Amino acid sequence: MKSRLLAGVAAVVLALVGAMMLYSYTQGAEARAIEGLEPVDVLVVATAVPAGTPSEELLPFLTTQSLPATAVSGSALKDLDSSAGKVTAVDLVVGEQLLTERLVELDDADLTGRPAVPEGLQEVSFGVEPHRAVGGSIAPGDTVGIFISMDPGVRPAGSELESTQLVLHKVLVTAVQRAAVEAEIDPAAPPEEQARAQAEALPSGSLLLTVAVTEDQATRLVFGNEFGLVWLSKEPTTATESPEPITIGNKDLYR
């Protein structure tokens, strides 16, 4: 009886010793694995940053994360000490490491966002009020539909005198110049709230848009802008097009 009891106690002791040894080994293995990863503290984008943001204003948009050395880019920045006077060359997205090449001297930054003009096309500019240009939300790189509403007496005899027609499809916008935006922004508010207030503010004045068009399209657009009213829609390349031009005149509106 006594021998069986001693054997049972010995088995429990051996199990406890084995468990402690296993725990010690796993802890040591985990420590060795972490040591092998060589964690590195780098700057990571926590809030989206627009192109052209000065490096002196970046800290509220960034956070410091400890990442394995194997996951850290060779040009990742640990701090902004060497970036004084520089600006972001491109938009920075949440989660990306802040890389040296993302910051450039202001004179070297191309902040226009202008897409390349397709070969064979030419550029033409025109002004339009925000309410006739999707609330002023059009940006370089968008493709737009261009509507022209003609005033009485402008169209040839025998046609509708007052009419609207979508005359150009999927026209590439290469540049947008905006009038000042009047927004009540609290300077003490967080950067994301200031950006939201700026985005929701109504644009004042007019927009100056530049588009890439053919010679024929440019002629139509200039004529329409000179003698009628131009309206724009955001028309992505996936938008469907009517097989026949749709013209709405003063006799068609309520038919």
PAPA-271023 format. One record per residue (C-alpha): residue in one letter; chain; z, y, x. Coordinates in Angstrom, 2 decimals, decimal comma, m for minus. Each point is the difference from the previous one (the first is absolute). Layout:
  residuo  cadena        w        v        u
        a       A        Z        Y        X
...
This chain:
  residuo  cadena        w        v        u
        m       A     0,00     0,00     0,00
        k       A     1,07     2,33     2,76
        s       A    m3,08    m0,81     2,05
        r       A    m2,30     0,78    m2,93
        l       A     1,74     3,36    m0,46
        l       A    m0,39     0,85     3,66
        a       A    m3,68    m0,95    m0,15
        g       A    m0,51     2,25    m3,01
        v       A     1,72     2,94     1,72
        a       A    m2,09    m0,56     3,11
        a       A    m3,20    m0,01    m2,06
        v       A     0,96     3,31    m1,66
        v       A     0,81     1,54     3,38
        l       A    m3,29    m1,19     1,46
        a       A    m1,89     1,42    m3,02
        l       A     1,72     3,37     0,41
        v       A    m0,72     0,05     3,73
        g       A    m3,65    m0,89    m0,67
        a       A    m0,32     2,73    m2,60
        m       A     1,50     2,56     2,36
        m       A    m2,33    m1,06     2,79
        l       A    m3,02     0,19    m2,34
        y       A     1,02     3,46    m1,22
        s       A     0,53     1,18     3,58
        y       A    m3,40    m1,35     1,00
        t       A    m1,84     1,62    m2,91
        q       A     1,69     3,32     0,62
        g       A    m0,96    m0,17     3,66
        a       A    m3,56    m0,97    m0,88
        e       A    m0,27     2,93    m2,41
        a       A     1,35     2,38     2,64
        r       A    m2,45    m1,38     2,57
        a       A    m2,86     0,40    m2,50
        i       A     0,93     3,60    m0,73
        e       A     0,35     0,71     3,68
        g       A    m3,45    m1,51     0,56
        l       A    m1,51     2,28    m2,64
        e       A     1,25     3,07     1,92
        p       A     0,44     2,35    m2,99
        v       A    m1,48     3,47     0,45
        d       A     0,88     3,11    m2,01
        v       A    m3,14     1,81    m1,17
        l       A    m0,89     2,71    m2,51
        v       A    m1,43    m1,29    m3,28
        v       A    m1,50     2,04    m2,85
        a       A     2,35     0,00    m3,01
        t       A    m1,86     2,56    m2,14
        a       A    m3,78     0,62     0,01
        v       A    m0,99     2,84     2,33
        p       A    m3,16     2,10    m0,46
        a       A    m2,34     0,70     2,90
        g       A     0,74     3,26     1,80
        t       A     3,80    m0,24    m0,28
        p       A     1,68     1,54     3,10
        s       A     2,12    m2,41     2,03
        e       A     2,97     2,36    m0,42
        e       A    m0,06    m0,74    m3,75
        l       A    m0,36    m3,79     0,23
        l       A     3,61    m1,19     0,24
        p       A     0,73     0,12    m3,77
        f       A    m2,98    m2,34    m0,49
        l       A     1,07    m2,54     2,65
        t       A     2,65    m2,64     0,57
        t       A     1,03    m1,99     3,07
        q       A    m0,36    m3,78    m0,20
        s       A     0,89    m2,74     2,46
        l       A    m2,98    m2,33     0,31
        p       A    m0,76    m2,99     2,24
        a       A    m1,82     1,08     3,12
        t       A    m2,91    m2,28    m0,88
        a       A    m0,51     1,94    m3,25
        v       A     0,08     3,46     1,57
        s       A    m3,23     1,76     0,95
        g       A    m0,31     1,07     3,59
        s       A    m0,43     3,63    m1,07
        a       A     2,84     0,07    m2,56
        l       A     2,31     2,99     0,33
        k       A     3,78    m0,29     0,30
        d       A     0,57     3,74    m0,47
        l       A    m1,90     3,29    m0,33
        d       A     1,20     1,54     3,27
        s       A    m3,47    m0,04     1,58
        s       A    m1,90     1,02    m3,16
        a       A     0,87     3,69    m0,29
        g       A    m2,88     2,17    m1,22
        k       A    m2,05    m2,95    m1,30
        v       A    m1,11    m0,84    m3,55
        t       A    m0,83    m3,21    m1,82
        a       A    m3,67    m0,82     0,49
        v       A    m0,25    m2,10    m3,17
        d       A     2,03    m0,76    m3,12
        l       A     2,95    m2,26     0,86
        v       A     0,87    m2,78    m2,44
        v       A     3,41    m1,47    m0,77
        g       A     1,01    m2,89     2,26
        e       A    m2,23     0,75     2,96
        q       A     1,39     0,59     3,48
        l       A    m0,48     3,55     1,28
        l       A    m2,54    m0,37     2,80
        t       A    m0,73     2,42     2,82
        e       A    m3,65     0,30    m1,03
        r       A     1,04     1,11    m3,51
        l       A     1,17     3,31     1,47
        v       A    m2,49     2,37     1,60
        e       A    m0,19     3,58     1,16
        l       A    m0,85     2,37    m2,83
        d       A    m3,24     1,07     1,70
        d       A    m1,12    m3,64     0,16
        a       A     0,82    m0,84    m3,62
        d       A    m2,83    m0,46    m2,48
        l       A     1,81     0,78    m3,24
        t       A    m2,99     0,81    m2,15
        g       A    m0,24    m3,49    m1,45
        r       A    m3,75     0,55    m0,34
        p       A    m2,06    m3,18    m0,40
        a       A    m3,27    m0,30     1,86
        v       A    m3,08     1,26    m1,84
        p       A    m2,36    m2,93    m0,67
        e       A    m3,26     0,20     1,91
        g       A    m2,73     1,84    m1,89
        l       A     2,36     2,03    m2,20
        q       A     0,95     3,66     0,19
        e       A     3,14     1,88    m0,99
        v       A     0,35     2,70    m2,61
        s       A     3,11     1,84    m1,20
        f       A     0,98     1,49    m3,36
        g       A     3,09     1,39    m1,68
        v       A     1,65    m1,45    m3,08
        e       A     3,27     0,58    m1,87
        p       A     2,58    m2,81     0,27
        h       A    m0,20    m0,91    m3,69
        r       A    m3,71    m0,80     0,47
        a       A     0,68    m2,14     3,07
        v       A     2,48    m2,64    m1,21
        g       A     2,91     2,43     0,24
        g       A    m0,75     0,74     3,64
        s       A     0,82    m3,58     1,05
        i       A    m3,34    m0,64     1,71
        a       A     0,21    m0,71     3,73
        p       A    m2,48    m0,51     2,85
        g       A    m1,42    m3,52    m0,17
        d       A     0,04    m0,14    m3,81
        t       A    m3,23    m0,53    m1,89
        v       A    m0,53     2,10    m3,09
        g       A    m2,22     0,29    m3,02
        i       A    m1,46     3,49    m0,47
        f       A    m0,51     1,33    m3,52
        i       A    m1,90     3,21    m0,73
        s       A     0,43     1,96    m3,23
        m       A    m2,84     2,46    m0,54
        d       A     0,30     3,39    m1,65
        p       A    m2,32     1,01    m2,90
        g       A    m3,48     0,96     1,09
        v       A     0,13    m1,69     3,39
        r       A    m1,62    m3,34    m0,80
        p       A    m3,77    m0,22    m0,58
        a       A    m1,38     0,83    m3,44
        g       A     0,13    m2,87    m2,47
        s       A     3,16    m1,59     1,44
        e       A     3,61     0,38    m0,99
        l       A     1,09     3,53     0,97
        e       A     3,64    m0,90     0,35
        s       A     0,43    m3,42     1,55
        t       A     2,06    m2,02     2,45
        q       A    m1,32    m2,80     2,18
        l       A     1,37    m2,20     2,76
        v       A    m2,72     0,82     2,50
        l       A     1,32    m1,59     3,23
        h       A     1,87    m3,26     0,55
        k       A     2,43    m1,02     2,77
        v       A    m0,47     3,05     2,19
        l       A     2,03    m0,09     3,22
        v       A     2,52     2,84     0,45
        t       A     0,22     0,96     3,67
        a       A     2,41     2,95    m0,14
        v       A     2,39     1,72    m2,42
        q       A     1,48     3,44     0,57
        r       A     2,77     0,95    m2,40
        a       A     1,55     3,27    m1,05
        a       A     3,72     0,37     0,49
        v       A     2,27    m2,09    m2,18
        e       A     2,90     1,77    m1,65
        a       A     2,95    m2,37    m0,05
        e       A     3,73     0,57    m0,29
        i       A     1,33    m2,17     2,80
        d       A     3,67    m0,27     0,95
        p       A     0,10     0,17     3,82
        a       A     3,25    m1,99    m0,06
        a       A    m1,56    m2,87    m1,96
        p       A    m0,88    m3,28     1,77
        p       A    m3,54    m0,13     1,47
        e       A    m1,21    m2,48    m2,65
        e       A     1,14     2,33    m2,83
        q       A    m1,71     2,98     1,64
        a       A    m3,21    m2,03     0,36
        r       A     0,19    m1,05    m3,68
        a       A     0,48     3,62    m1,14
        q       A    m2,97     1,09     2,11
        a       A    m2,19    m2,77    m1,44
        e       A     0,94     0,79    m3,61
        a       A    m0,51     3,76     0,30
        l       A    m3,01     1,51    m1,75
        p       A    m2,68     1,30     2,39
        s       A    m0,92     3,63    m0,44
        g       A    m3,37     1,62     0,53
        s       A    m3,00    m2,18     0,71
        l       A    m1,07    m2,86     2,21
        l       A    m2,86     0,11     2,46
        l       A    m1,61    m3,43     0,19
        t       A    m2,61    m1,24     2,43
        v       A    m2,10    m3,04    m0,91
        a       A    m2,65    m2,11     1,72
        v       A    m3,25    m0,10    m2,01
        t       A    m3,74    m0,41     0,24
        e       A    m2,34     2,99    m0,13
        d       A    m0,75    m0,63    m3,68
        q       A     3,69    m0,40    m0,87
        a       A     0,90     3,17     1,88
        t       A    m2,62     1,94    m1,96
        r       A     1,34    m1,27    m3,34
        l       A     3,57     0,81     0,98
        v       A    m0,78     3,52     1,22
        f       A    m1,98     0,76    m3,17
        g       A     2,77    m1,31    m2,22
        n       A     2,66     1,92     1,87
        e       A    m2,10     3,18    m0,13
        f       A    m0,93    m0,05    m3,69
        g       A     2,54    m2,29    m1,68
        l       A     3,37    m1,68     0,45
        v       A     0,72    m2,92     2,31
        w       A     2,57    m2,67    m0,87
        l       A     1,06    m2,93     2,17
        s       A     1,37    m3,45    m0,72
        k       A     1,46    m2,42     2,48
        e       A    m2,67    m2,69     0,01
        p       A     0,81    m2,86     2,39
        t       A    m2,75    m2,21     1,27
        t       A     1,10    m2,69    m2,48
        a       A    m0,50     2,25    m3,06
        t       A    m2,69    m1,07    m2,43
        e       A    m3,03     2,19    m0,66
        s       A    m1,97     0,37    m3,21
        p       A    m3,58    m1,28     0,42
        e       A    m1,28     3,17    m1,70
        p       A     1,17     3,58     0,67
        i       A     2,34     1,24    m2,72
        t       A    m0,56     3,57    m1,14
        i       A     2,25     1,55    m2,63
        g       A    m1,24     3,20    m1,63
        n       A     1,31     2,38    m2,62
        k       A    m1,84    m1,99    m2,71
        d       A     1,44    m3,32     1,18
        l       A     3,70     0,72     0,19
        y       A     0,93    m0,75    m3,60
        r       A    m2,85    m2,24    m1,09
